Amino acid sequence: MKIAIVHEWLDSYAGSERVLEQLFALFPQADLFAVCDFLPDGERAFLGGRIPRTSFIQRLPRARKWFRYYLGLMPLAVEQFDLSGYDLVVSSSHAVAKGVLTGPGTLHVSYVHSPMRYAWDLQHQYLRQARMEAGLKGALTRWLLSRMRAWDFASGARPDVIAANSAWIAERIRKSWRRDSVVVHPPVDLDGFPFQAAKGEAYVVASRMVPYKRIDLIAQAFRQMPDRRLIIAGDGPEMARVREAAGDSKNIEIRGRVAQADLVALLAAAKAFVFAAEEDFGIGMVEAQACGTPLIAYGRGGATDIVQPGVTGLLFPHQTTESLIATVTQFETLTIAPEACRANAERFSREAFRARLRALIAEACAARGMEAP
């Protein structure tokens, strides 16, 4: 069987690249296609020496730094890949990869991290954060996003089978594309987050400081709970706002960016890991659970797939300080077993991801009378 893997773009080793790495483990013989490839040399090891076949965007002016500004050309770029000789195409998509063109003799399975977020329900948030709600630039961006939304809907019909990375994304796919999908949770490297039964007294937040993560909300809540200690790890454009939210509270410690070993130690010793974002999935929550650490998370998005309320943590229903404070108070009346948290994390291991995706592809192959790879 001749297999192709289609990835969006390669510029860093992050969440979607961890999925790509597991696709290589499933299909080591597969060819790799990507809109562009600007991975630094120090992050290329997971490619295993593969040289991706890239699109014309690779050669456009200043593409190395500004390739995202060519978003409007990416649908055209991904449609130029000639996949006519392949039996199986597996795309890993959060923007355009699922839009590749395949013929009736090719099975196309798409692993979808999300429909194009900035073209659908997050459009207004994107424009607000980019300060393009008004003016000529804003009008042109709205026009482009409208075009991208139409293409995203049309190309959503192209995969034969869609795997969604969470129930939240499955619902977004249904809403945006009117397609059913099968939930296959993304792979998490549990080995890097060893189990620890002994817990400390501090609650922990570890995250990039960007607006939707709502670290400021967590700081505001713990400012009103001076008898409860909070440690915040991470950095980003929202740092000033987070510091303002924390004020001069003696119970809140902001450490900024920390080394990986220090992050693991923080998660392992935390009384609970606090998460206030509406996230597509939320790998950080699984990493905390792998350490045996309970979760207190906002009850929308991928957190609803991860948290087992009352067993491995709690969900707070509203993205407000009052809701978070009430949930922290409730959490302290519970006894959460660290062993239950670790067992929960095992559902999201790399091995579990490969097994679920392999089974999904085998079922799709059988339905078409094809031999599974």
C-alpha positions as CSV (number, residue, x, y, z in Angstrom):
1,M,0.0,0.0,0.0
2,K,1.3,3.4,-1.0
3,I,0.7,6.0,1.8
4,A,1.0,9.8,2.0
5,I,0.8,11.9,5.1
6,V,-0.2,15.6,4.6
7,H,0.7,18.1,7.3
8,E,-0.1,21.8,7.4
9,W,3.2,23.5,7.7
10,L,6.5,22.7,9.6
11,D,8.0,25.5,11.7
12,S,8.3,24.1,15.2
13,Y,7.9,20.9,17.1
14,A,4.6,21.5,18.9
15,G,1.2,19.8,19.4
16,S,0.3,18.9,15.8
17,E,3.9,17.7,15.2
18,R,3.5,15.2,18.0
19,V,0.6,13.7,16.1
20,L,2.7,13.7,13.0
21,E,5.4,11.8,14.9
22,Q,2.9,9.1,15.8
23,L,1.7,8.9,12.2
24,F,5.3,8.1,11.3
25,A,5.3,5.4,13.9
26,L,2.2,3.9,12.3
27,F,3.3,4.3,8.7
28,P,7.1,4.5,8.5
29,Q,7.0,4.0,4.8
30,A,4.7,7.0,4.1
31,D,5.7,10.0,2.0
32,L,5.3,13.4,3.7
33,F,3.7,16.5,2.1
34,A,3.6,20.0,3.8
35,V,2.6,23.5,2.6
36,C,6.1,24.6,3.7
37,D,9.0,23.4,5.8
38,F,11.0,25.8,7.9
39,L,11.7,23.5,10.9
40,P,15.0,24.5,12.7
41,D,17.7,21.9,12.5
42,G,17.5,21.2,16.2
43,E,13.8,20.2,16.0
44,R,14.0,17.9,12.9
45,A,14.9,14.6,14.6
46,F,11.2,13.4,14.8
47,L,11.1,13.5,10.9
48,G,13.5,10.6,10.9
49,G,15.4,12.0,7.9
50,R,12.3,12.5,5.8
51,I,12.4,15.4,3.3
52,P,8.8,16.8,3.0
53,R,7.5,17.6,-0.5
54,T,6.4,21.3,-0.2
55,S,4.3,23.7,-2.2
56,F,5.1,26.9,-4.1
57,I,4.6,28.8,-0.8
58,Q,8.1,27.5,0.2
59,R,9.6,29.7,-2.5
60,L,7.6,32.9,-2.0
61,P,9.3,36.1,-0.8
62,R,10.2,36.1,2.9
63,A,8.1,32.9,3.4
64,R,10.4,31.7,6.1
65,K,9.3,34.4,8.5
66,W,6.0,35.5,7.1
67,F,4.4,32.3,5.6
68,R,1.3,32.7,7.7
69,Y,0.5,35.9,5.7
70,Y,0.1,33.6,2.7
71,L,-2.9,31.9,4.3
72,G,-5.1,33.1,1.4
73,L,-3.0,31.1,-1.0
74,M,-2.8,27.9,1.0
75,P,-6.0,26.3,-0.3
76,L,-4.5,26.6,-3.8
77,A,-1.2,25.3,-2.6
78,V,-2.5,22.2,-0.9
79,E,-4.7,21.4,-3.9
80,Q,-1.6,21.2,-6.1
81,F,-0.2,18.1,-4.4
82,D,-0.5,15.2,-6.8
83,L,-1.7,12.3,-4.7
84,S,-3.1,10.2,-7.5
85,G,-0.7,7.3,-7.0
86,Y,-1.5,6.7,-3.3
87,D,-3.9,4.2,-1.8
88,L,-4.2,5.9,1.6
89,V,-3.8,9.6,2.5
90,V,-3.7,10.6,6.1
91,S,-4.0,14.4,6.7
92,S,-3.3,16.2,10.0
93,S,-5.3,19.4,9.7
94,H,-6.1,22.6,11.6
95,A,-6.4,24.8,8.5
96,V,-5.9,23.4,5.0
97,A,-4.4,19.9,5.0
98,K,-7.7,18.2,4.8
99,G,-8.4,20.0,1.5
100,V,-6.1,17.9,-0.6
101,L,-7.6,16.4,-3.7
102,T,-7.9,12.6,-3.9
103,G,-9.6,10.3,-6.4
104,P,-12.1,7.5,-5.9
105,G,-9.4,4.9,-5.6
106,T,-7.8,6.6,-2.6
107,L,-8.9,6.5,1.0
108,H,-8.5,9.8,2.7
109,V,-8.6,9.8,6.5
110,S,-8.2,13.2,8.1
111,Y,-7.2,13.8,11.7
112,V,-8.7,17.2,12.5
113,H,-7.4,19.4,15.3
114,S,-10.1,21.9,14.5
115,P,-11.9,23.5,11.6
116,M,-10.2,26.8,10.7
117,R,-10.8,28.5,14.0
118,Y,-10.3,32.1,12.9
119,A,-12.7,31.7,10.0
120,W,-15.6,30.3,12.1
121,D,-16.7,31.0,15.7
122,L,-13.4,32.5,16.8
123,Q,-13.4,35.1,14.0
124,H,-14.5,38.0,16.2
125,Q,-12.0,37.1,18.9
126,Y,-9.2,36.9,16.3
127,L,-10.1,40.3,14.8
128,R,-10.3,41.9,18.3
129,Q,-6.9,40.5,19.4
130,A,-5.3,41.6,16.0
131,R,-6.9,45.1,16.4
132,M,-8.6,44.7,13.0
133,E,-12.2,45.2,14.0
134,A,-12.5,48.3,11.9
135,G,-10.8,50.2,9.0
136,L,-9.7,49.1,5.6
137,K,-7.4,46.4,6.9
138,G,-10.2,45.0,9.0
139,A,-12.6,45.0,6.0
140,L,-10.1,43.2,3.8
141,T,-9.4,40.6,6.6
142,R,-13.2,39.9,7.0
143,W,-13.5,39.4,3.2
144,L,-10.5,37.0,3.2
145,L,-11.9,35.1,6.2
146,S,-15.3,34.9,4.4
147,R,-13.6,33.3,1.4
148,M,-11.6,30.9,3.6
149,R,-14.8,29.9,5.5
150,A,-16.5,29.0,2.2
151,W,-13.5,27.0,1.1
152,D,-13.2,25.3,4.6
153,F,-16.8,24.2,4.4
154,A,-16.5,22.9,0.8
155,S,-13.2,21.0,1.5
156,G,-14.7,19.5,4.7
157,A,-16.5,17.2,2.4
158,R,-13.3,15.8,0.9
159,P,-12.1,13.3,3.5
160,D,-13.7,9.9,3.5
161,V,-13.3,9.6,7.3
162,I,-12.7,12.3,9.9
163,A,-11.2,11.8,13.3
164,A,-11.6,14.7,15.8
165,N,-9.2,15.2,18.6
166,S,-12.0,15.7,21.2
167,A,-15.8,15.7,21.6
168,W,-15.6,19.5,21.5
169,I,-13.9,19.5,18.1
170,A,-16.4,16.8,16.9
171,E,-19.2,19.2,17.7
172,R,-17.3,22.1,16.0
173,I,-16.9,19.9,12.9
174,R,-20.6,19.0,12.9
175,K,-21.5,22.7,13.3
176,S,-19.1,24.0,10.6
177,W,-19.0,21.2,8.0
178,R,-22.2,19.2,8.8
179,R,-20.0,16.1,9.0
180,D,-19.9,13.3,11.6
181,S,-16.5,12.3,13.0
182,V,-14.9,9.8,15.4
183,V,-13.1,11.1,18.5
184,V,-9.5,10.0,18.7
185,H,-7.7,11.9,21.5
186,P,-4.2,13.2,20.7
187,P,-1.1,11.4,21.9
188,V,0.5,12.5,25.2
189,D,4.1,11.6,26.2
190,L,3.3,10.2,29.7
191,D,6.8,8.9,30.3
192,G,8.1,12.5,30.7
193,F,5.7,13.1,33.6
194,P,6.3,10.4,36.2
195,F,3.7,9.6,38.9
196,Q,4.1,11.1,42.4
197,A,1.7,10.3,45.2
198,A,2.9,13.0,47.7
199,K,1.3,16.4,47.1
200,G,2.1,19.9,48.4
201,E,-0.2,22.7,49.4
202,A,0.2,24.9,46.3
203,Y,-2.2,25.1,43.4
204,V,-0.3,25.4,40.1
205,V,-1.0,27.1,36.7
206,A,1.5,26.4,33.9
207,S,0.7,28.0,30.5
208,R,1.6,30.4,27.7
209,M,0.2,33.8,28.8
210,V,-2.1,34.6,25.9
211,P,-5.6,36.1,26.3
212,Y,-7.8,33.0,25.9
213,K,-5.9,31.1,28.6
214,R,-7.5,33.4,31.2
215,I,-4.5,33.2,33.7
216,D,-5.7,36.7,34.9
217,L,-9.0,35.2,36.0
218,I,-7.2,32.5,38.1
219,A,-5.0,35.2,39.7
220,Q,-8.0,37.3,40.5
221,A,-9.7,34.4,42.1
222,F,-6.8,33.4,44.3
223,R,-6.3,37.1,45.2
224,Q,-9.6,36.7,46.9
225,M,-8.5,33.5,48.7
226,P,-5.4,34.7,50.6
227,D,-5.2,31.5,52.6
228,R,-4.6,29.4,49.5
229,R,-1.2,29.4,47.7
230,L,-1.0,29.7,43.9
231,I,2.1,29.3,41.7
232,I,2.0,30.6,38.1
233,A,4.6,29.4,35.6
234,G,4.8,30.7,32.1
235,D,5.3,33.8,30.0
236,G,3.8,35.7,27.2
237,P,2.1,38.9,26.1
238,E,-0.4,38.8,29.0
239,M,2.2,38.8,31.7
240,A,1.6,42.4,32.7
241,R,-2.1,41.8,32.9
242,V,-1.5,38.7,35.1
243,R,0.8,40.6,37.4
244,E,-1.9,43.3,37.7
245,A,-4.5,40.7,38.5
246,A,-2.3,39.2,41.2
247,G,-1.5,42.6,42.7
248,D,0.6,42.4,45.8
249,S,-1.0,39.2,47.1
250,K,1.5,37.3,49.2
251,N,-0.1,33.9,48.4
252,I,0.5,34.2,44.6
253,E,4.0,33.5,43.2
254,I,4.7,34.2,39.5
255,R,7.8,32.4,38.3
256,G,7.7,33.1,34.6
257,R,9.2,30.7,32.2
258,V,10.6,27.6,33.9
259,A,12.8,24.7,32.7
260,Q,11.1,21.5,31.7
261,A,12.5,19.6,34.8
262,D,11.2,22.4,37.1
263,L,7.8,22.3,35.3
264,V,7.5,18.5,35.9
265,A,8.4,19.0,39.6
266,L,5.8,21.7,39.9
267,L,3.0,19.6,38.4
268,A,4.0,16.5,40.4
269,A,3.9,18.4,43.8
270,A,0.8,20.5,43.0
271,K,-2.3,20.2,45.2
272,A,-4.2,20.7,41.9
273,F,-3.6,21.9,38.4
274,V,-5.9,24.9,37.6
275,F,-7.0,25.4,34.0
276,A,-9.4,28.2,32.9
277,A,-9.3,28.2,29.1
278,E,-11.8,26.9,26.6
279,E,-9.3,24.6,24.9
280,D,-9.7,22.2,21.9
281,F,-8.1,19.4,24.0
282,G,-5.6,20.5,26.6
283,I,-2.4,18.3,26.7
284,G,-1.2,20.1,29.8
285,M,-4.1,18.8,31.8
286,V,-3.2,15.2,30.9
287,E,0.4,15.8,31.8
288,A,-0.7,16.9,35.3
289,Q,-2.9,13.8,35.6
290,A,0.0,11.6,34.6
291,C,1.9,13.0,37.6
292,G,-1.1,12.0,39.8
293,T,-2.3,15.5,40.2
294,P,-6.0,16.4,40.3
295,L,-7.5,19.0,38.0
296,I,-9.7,22.1,38.5
297,A,-10.7,23.1,35.0
298,Y,-13.3,25.2,33.1
299,G,-16.1,22.9,32.1
300,R,-16.0,23.6,28.3
301,G,-13.8,22.3,25.5
302,G,-11.5,19.4,25.8
303,A,-11.5,19.5,29.7
304,T,-14.9,17.6,29.6
305,D,-13.1,14.7,27.8
306,I,-10.3,14.6,30.4
307,V,-11.7,15.4,33.8
308,Q,-13.7,12.7,35.6
309,P,-15.7,14.9,38.1
310,G,-15.3,13.9,41.7
311,V,-12.7,11.2,40.7
312,T,-9.8,13.0,39.1
313,G,-10.8,16.6,39.7
314,L,-13.7,19.1,39.2
315,L,-15.1,21.3,36.5
316,F,-16.2,24.9,37.2
317,P,-19.3,25.8,35.1
318,H,-18.7,29.5,34.4
319,Q,-15.5,31.4,33.4
320,T,-15.8,33.7,36.4
321,T,-13.8,34.2,39.6
322,E,-16.9,33.4,41.6
323,S,-17.4,30.0,39.9
324,L,-13.7,29.2,40.3
325,I,-13.6,30.1,44.0
326,A,-16.7,28.0,44.7
327,T,-15.1,25.0,42.9
328,V,-11.8,25.3,44.8
329,T,-13.8,25.4,48.0
330,Q,-15.7,22.3,46.9
331,F,-12.5,20.6,45.8
332,E,-11.0,20.9,49.3
333,T,-13.9,18.8,50.7
334,L,-13.0,15.8,48.4
335,T,-10.4,13.1,48.5
336,I,-8.9,12.6,45.1
337,A,-6.6,9.5,44.7
338,P,-3.4,10.3,42.8
339,E,-3.5,6.7,41.4
340,A,-6.9,7.5,39.8
341,C,-5.5,10.5,38.1
342,R,-2.6,8.5,36.7
343,A,-4.9,5.8,35.5
344,N,-7.1,8.4,33.8
345,A,-4.0,9.8,32.0
346,E,-3.2,6.4,30.5
347,R,-6.3,6.8,28.2
348,F,-4.4,9.4,26.3
349,S,-1.0,7.7,25.9
350,R,0.8,7.6,22.5
351,E,0.1,3.8,22.4
352,A,-3.6,4.4,22.9
353,F,-3.6,7.0,20.1
354,R,-1.9,4.7,17.6
355,A,-4.3,1.8,18.5
356,R,-7.4,3.9,18.1
357,L,-6.3,5.4,14.8
358,R,-5.1,2.1,13.4
359,A,-8.5,0.6,14.2
360,L,-10.3,3.5,12.6
361,I,-8.3,3.2,9.4
362,A,-8.7,-0.6,9.4
363,E,-12.4,-0.3,9.6
364,A,-12.5,2.3,6.8
365,C,-10.3,0.0,4.6
366,A,-12.6,-3.0,5.3
367,A,-15.6,-0.9,4.3
368,R,-14.0,-0.2,0.9
369,G,-12.8,-3.7,0.4
370,M,-9.1,-2.7,0.9
371,E,-6.4,-4.5,2.8
372,A,-5.5,-2.5,5.9
373,P,-1.9,-1.2,6.1
